[in-house]
């Protein structure tokens, strides 16, 4: 079966997915050519992934990361609403 016909899983990452989030964040840094990519300790990532205002999705194929999305929900001070800021890698 060709890669195009293989199932792609879209997964929202949670606190138990810190190693997967770390791999996605490193991929994002590499794609965006961040000099000296780094990652915080896994306990910090677990804490970050518990935050409902921080959203992370990973696209996986055979457990390999193909891409992902990170988003931050920010409450606004001028209006009674929030905005979302995101980075997408595909």
Secondary structure, 3 states (H helix, E strand, C coil): CCHHHCCCEEEECCHHHHHHHHHHHHHHHHHCCCCCCCCCCHHHHHHHHHCCCEEEEEEEECCEEEEEEEEEEEECCCCCCEEEEEEEEC
